[in-house]
Amino acid sequence: MPERKFNVVFLPIAEEDLTGIVLYISRRLQNPAAAMHVLDRIRDAIIKRSTAPESFQKFESVKYRSETYYRINVGKSFSIFYVVKGKTMEVRRILYSARDIDSLLL
């Protein structure tokens, strides 16, 4: 049976998160190669998860949320948060894992 692939959509804030991560690593840390490596790892993690986004553990939040959040850990540094709506995997945030995640999620 072929794997079902979900459409992936980024909210504008998730796109801003990703741009900020890449710019910080490439400019502030002056390491463009590392920035591209992180970008590739984030992209690959999302693509891999898009084949079965609901088959993973739900993100347990301190706050009540009307939609179920899921988390993808990219190494120890970054976390990708998404919800599933029908056949769409909606990427909501891409955050540095040490931040106060509950306060930053929509």
N, CA and C of each residue as an Amber inpcrd file, in Angstrom:
protein
   318
   0.8450000  -1.1720000   0.0000000   0.0000000   0.0000000   0.0000000
   0.8960000   1.2430000   0.0000000   0.6640000   2.2010000  -0.9100000
   1.5140000   3.3910000  -0.9780000   1.3210000   4.2770000   0.2460000
   2.4010000   4.9690000   0.6390000   2.3200000   5.8690000   1.7770000
   1.5090000   7.0990000   1.3960000   0.6490000   7.5130000   2.3150000
  -0.1540000   8.7050000   2.1240000   0.6960000   9.9070000   2.5060000
   0.8130000  10.8550000   1.6160000   1.6110000  12.0400000   1.8920000
   0.6860000  13.2370000   2.0850000   0.9250000  13.9810000   3.1220000
   0.1270000  15.1580000   3.4310000   0.7450000  16.3840000   2.7680000
  -0.0950000  17.3560000   2.4440000   0.4040000  18.6460000   1.9690000
   1.0400000  19.3490000   3.1560000   2.1200000  20.0470000   2.9270000
   2.7870000  20.7920000   3.9870000   2.6080000  22.2780000   3.7140000
   2.1070000  22.9890000   4.7280000   1.8930000  24.4280000   4.6340000
   2.5850000  25.0760000   5.8250000   3.2940000  26.1650000   5.5730000
   3.9560000  26.9130000   6.6390000   3.1450000  28.1610000   6.9460000
   2.8400000  28.3860000   8.2140000   2.2710000  29.6730000   8.5870000
   3.3600000  30.7310000   8.4180000   2.9860000  31.9800000   8.1550000
   3.9970000  33.0290000   7.9840000   4.9640000  33.1270000   9.1640000
   4.4840000  32.9170000  10.3840000   5.3640000  33.0060000  11.5490000
   6.4000000  31.8860000  11.5460000   6.0420000  30.7070000  11.0440000
   7.0070000  29.6060000  10.9340000   8.0720000  29.9360000   9.8860000
   7.6510000  30.5680000   8.7960000   8.6180000  31.0010000   7.7810000
   9.5770000  32.0330000   8.3650000   9.0390000  32.9570000   9.1900000
   9.8850000  33.9490000   9.8510000  10.8600000  33.2710000  10.8160000
  10.3570000  32.2750000  11.5520000  11.2380000  31.5240000  12.4630000
  12.4140000  30.9220000  11.6970000  12.1060000  30.2630000  10.5930000
  13.1410000  29.5860000   9.8150000  14.1400000  30.5800000   9.2260000
  13.6430000  31.6680000   8.6990000  14.5180000  32.7100000   8.1600000
  15.4250000  33.2650000   9.2580000  14.8480000  33.5030000  10.4300000
  15.6280000  34.0200000  11.5500000  16.7340000  33.0690000  11.9810000
  16.4270000  31.7800000  12.0060000  17.4190000  30.7710000  12.3850000
  18.5830000  30.7760000  11.3880000  18.2420000  30.7530000  10.1090000
  19.2810000  30.7100000   9.0670000  20.1240000  31.9850000   9.0940000
  19.4800000  33.1320000   9.2210000  20.2370000  34.3940000   9.2540000
  21.1160000  34.4890000  10.4920000  20.6180000  34.0520000  11.6290000
  21.4090000  34.1010000  12.8620000  22.6760000  33.2580000  12.7230000
  22.5070000  32.0350000  12.2390000  23.6680000  31.1510000  12.1210000
  24.6410000  31.6460000  11.0520000  24.1050000  32.0840000   9.9140000
  24.9990000  32.4820000   8.8210000  25.6490000  33.8390000   9.0550000
  24.9280000  34.7840000   9.6350000  25.4960000  36.1310000   9.7980000
  26.0780000  36.3680000  11.1850000  25.2670000  36.1640000  12.1950000
  25.7320000  36.4520000  13.5610000  26.8530000  35.4970000  13.9740000
  26.6560000  34.2090000  13.6840000  27.6870000  33.2340000  14.0200000
  28.7120000  33.0760000  12.9020000  28.4650000  33.7390000  11.7770000
  29.3530000  33.7360000  10.6170000  29.6920000  32.3200000  10.1460000
  28.6290000  31.5280000  10.0000000  28.8330000  30.1500000   9.5700000
  27.7400000  29.7470000   8.5660000  27.8450000  30.2430000   7.3230000
  26.8240000  29.9380000   6.3230000  26.6790000  28.4420000   6.0390000
  27.7560000  27.6940000   6.1030000  27.6690000  26.2510000   5.8450000
  26.8150000  25.5660000   6.9170000  27.0020000  25.9580000   8.1670000
  26.1900000  25.3870000   9.2530000  24.7300000  25.7900000   9.0990000
  24.4840000  27.0090000   8.6540000  23.1090000  27.4690000   8.4450000
  22.4130000  26.6200000   7.3800000  23.1080000  26.3240000   6.3000000
  22.5240000  25.4900000   5.2480000  22.3200000  24.0560000   5.7290000
  23.2170000  23.5790000   6.5660000  23.0750000  22.2330000   7.1340000
  21.8270000  22.1620000   8.0240000  21.6250000  23.1570000   8.8600000
  20.4340000  23.1980000   9.7220000  19.1760000  23.2920000   8.8720000
  19.1940000  24.1320000   7.8600000  18.0510000  24.2700000   6.9580000
  17.7130000  22.9280000   6.3040000  18.7240000  22.2220000   5.8350000
  18.5050000  20.9010000   5.2180000  17.9260000  19.9110000   6.2170000
  18.4310000  19.9110000   7.4390000  17.9390000  18.9780000   8.4550000
  16.4850000  19.2640000   8.8160000  16.1280000  20.5400000   8.9130000
  14.7450000  20.9140000   9.2150000  13.8320000  20.5130000   8.0690000
  14.2420000  20.8360000   6.8580000  13.4430000  20.4680000   5.6750000
  13.2550000  18.9540000   5.5840000  14.3290000  18.2070000   5.7610000
  14.2490000  16.7420000   5.6700000  13.3470000  16.1560000   6.7500000
  13.4020000  16.7110000   7.9590000  12.5560000  16.2170000   9.0520000
  11.0800000  16.4390000   8.7480000  10.7570000  17.5820000   8.1580000
   9.3620000  17.8800000   7.8160000   8.8900000  16.9640000   6.6940000
   9.6990000  16.7880000   5.6740000   9.3210000  15.9200000   4.5510000
   9.1040000  14.4910000   5.0400000  10.0110000  14.0050000   5.8620000
   9.8880000  12.6450000   6.3880000   8.6080000  12.4850000   7.1960000
   8.3000000  13.4450000   8.0400000   7.1170000  13.3710000   8.8900000
   5.8240000  13.5070000   8.0960000   5.8720000  14.1510000   6.9440000
   4.6530000  14.4020000   6.1650000   4.0080000  13.1360000   5.6110000
   4.6990000  12.0040000   5.6910000   4.0850000  10.7580000   5.2080000
   3.0800000  10.1990000   6.2030000   3.2340000  10.5280000   7.4850000
   2.3100000  10.0210000   8.5160000   2.3670000  10.9320000   9.7420000
   1.9380000  12.1810000   9.6190000   2.1350000  13.1510000  10.6960000
   1.3530000  12.8750000  11.9770000   0.2960000  12.0860000  11.8990000
  -0.5080000  11.8130000  13.0910000  -0.0680000  10.5640000  13.8420000
   0.9230000   9.8710000  13.3540000   1.3310000   8.6130000  13.9780000
   2.4190000   8.8100000  15.0320000   2.6100000  10.0190000  15.4760000
   3.6360000  10.3220000  16.4650000   2.9930000  10.8550000  17.7320000
   3.7590000  10.8840000  18.8080000   3.2560000  11.3520000  20.0900000
   2.8500000  12.8180000  20.0030000   1.7280000  13.1300000  20.6210000
   1.2470000  14.5100000  20.6540000   2.1020000  15.3320000  21.6160000
   2.2120000  16.6240000  21.3390000   2.9430000  17.5240000  22.2150000
   2.0520000  17.8770000  23.4000000   2.5300000  17.5870000  24.5870000
   1.7910000  17.8990000  25.8100000   2.1200000  19.3250000  26.2210000
   1.1020000  20.1730000  26.1980000   1.2770000  21.5770000  26.5010000
   0.6900000  21.9020000  27.8690000   1.2360000  22.9230000  28.5030000
   0.6860000  23.3980000  29.7640000  -0.6460000  24.0900000  29.5070000
  -0.7500000  24.7720000  28.3760000  -1.9660000  25.4930000  27.9980000
  -2.9410000  24.5730000  27.2770000  -4.2390000  24.9010000  27.4070000
  -5.2430000  24.2090000  26.6090000  -5.1620000  24.7460000  25.1880000
  -5.1950000  23.8680000  24.2280000  -5.2030000  24.2520000  22.8150000
  -6.3310000  23.4900000  22.1290000  -7.0570000  24.1710000  21.2880000
  -8.1850000  23.5330000  20.6110000  -7.7300000  22.5410000  19.5440000
  -6.4930000  22.6680000  19.0960000  -5.9600000  21.7560000  18.0860000
  -4.7980000  20.9730000  18.6840000  -4.6160000  19.7620000  18.2000000
  -3.5380000  18.9120000  18.6830000  -2.2290000  19.3130000  18.0190000
  -1.2450000  19.5900000  18.8480000   0.0870000  19.9230000  18.3540000
   0.9710000  18.6900000  18.3840000   1.8440000  18.6110000  17.3990000
   2.8680000  17.5750000  17.3350000   4.2150000  18.2710000  17.2670000
   5.2410000  17.5640000  17.7120000   6.5860000  18.1470000  17.7570000
   7.5700000  17.2440000  17.0120000   8.4600000  17.8730000  16.2690000
   9.5790000  17.1800000  15.6430000  10.8450000  17.7770000  16.2620000
  11.6590000  16.9430000  16.8630000  12.9460000  17.4090000  17.3770000
  13.9890000  17.2720000  16.2790000  14.7110000  18.3450000  16.0400000
  15.8030000  18.3370000  15.0720000  17.0840000  18.4770000  15.8880000
  17.6980000  17.3360000  16.1350000  18.8380000  17.3190000  17.0410000
  18.3780000  17.7570000  18.4230000  19.2720000  18.4070000  19.1530000
  18.9290000  18.9150000  20.4800000  18.6020000  20.3950000  20.4510000
  18.7600000  21.0230000  19.2900000  18.6610000  22.4780000  19.2210000
  17.3290000  23.0390000  18.7620000  16.6290000  22.3530000  17.8570000
  15.4360000  22.9470000  17.2670000  14.2350000  22.0230000  17.3690000
  13.0620000  22.6540000  17.4890000  11.7960000  21.9300000  17.5500000
  10.8440000  22.5300000  16.5290000  10.1840000  21.6450000  15.7960000
   9.1940000  22.0460000  14.8060000   7.8370000  21.6590000  15.3660000
   6.8880000  22.5750000  15.3390000   5.5520000  22.3100000  15.8430000
   4.5470000  22.4260000  14.7120000   3.6440000  21.4580000  14.6480000
   2.6530000  21.4480000  13.5770000   1.3310000  20.8820000  14.0820000
   0.2640000  21.1740000  13.3210000  -1.0410000  20.5750000  13.5370000
  -1.4540000  19.9170000  12.2250000  -2.3950000  18.9880000  12.3140000
  -2.8970000  18.3140000  11.1190000  -4.3450000  18.7390000  10.9080000
  -4.6190000  19.2040000   9.6940000  -5.9700000  19.6180000   9.3110000
  -6.3220000  18.8810000   8.0310000  -7.1500000  17.8520000   8.1610000
  -7.4910000  17.0560000   6.9860000  -6.2500000  16.3930000   6.4310000
  -5.9050000  16.7040000   5.1830000  -4.7100000  16.1400000   4.5270000
  -3.5550000  17.1500000   4.4960000  -3.6210000  18.1270000   5.4030000
  -2.5960000  19.1690000   5.4450000  -1.8560000  19.1400000   6.7730000
  -0.5490000  19.1730000   6.6870000   0.3200000  19.3080000   7.8510000
   0.7130000  20.7800000   7.9070000   0.1970000  21.4970000   8.9010000
   0.3990000  22.9350000   9.0030000   1.5260000  23.2240000  10.0050000
   2.6660000  23.6520000   9.5010000   3.8110000  23.9700000  10.3530000
   3.5510000  25.3300000  10.9830000   3.4900000  25.3270000  12.3180000
   3.1360000  26.5450000  13.0370000   4.3390000  27.3190000  13.5530000
   5.3230000  26.6290000  14.0960000   6.5140000  27.3030000  14.6310000
   7.7330000  26.4170000  14.4500000   8.9110000  27.0420000  14.3440000
  10.1950000  26.3670000  14.3500000  11.0350000  27.1420000  15.3540000
  11.3160000  26.5110000  16.4930000  11.8940000  27.2390000  17.6150000
  13.1850000  26.6080000  18.1160000  14.0310000  27.4520000  18.6700000
  15.2040000  26.9810000  19.3870000  14.6770000  26.2680000  20.6300000
  15.1050000  25.0650000  20.8670000  14.5180000  24.2120000  21.8990000
  14.6630000  24.7360000  23.3170000  15.6230000  25.6100000  23.5780000
  15.8290000  26.1350000  24.9300000  14.8840000  27.2800000  25.2800000
  14.0890000  27.7330000  24.3220000  13.1760000  28.8570000  24.5780000
  11.9450000  28.3970000  25.3440000  11.1630000  29.3320000  25.8540000
   9.9140000  29.0270000  26.5570000   8.8580000  28.7020000  25.5150000
   8.8060000  27.4530000  25.1390000   7.9910000  27.0140000  24.0080000
   6.4980000  27.2650000  24.2230000   5.9800000  26.9110000  25.3940000
   4.5400000  27.0900000  25.6280000   4.0800000  28.5180000  25.4280000
   4.9130000  29.4670000  25.7850000   4.5050000  30.8680000  25.6330000
   4.5870000  31.3400000  24.1800000   5.3090000  30.6070000  23.3350000
   5.4990000  31.0320000  21.9500000   4.5630000  30.3420000  20.9520000
   3.9510000  29.2420000  21.3610000   3.0490000  28.5400000  20.4400000
   1.7410000  29.2910000  20.3000000   1.1560000  29.2300000  19.1260000
  -0.1120000  29.9020000  18.8570000  -1.2540000  29.2370000  19.5850000
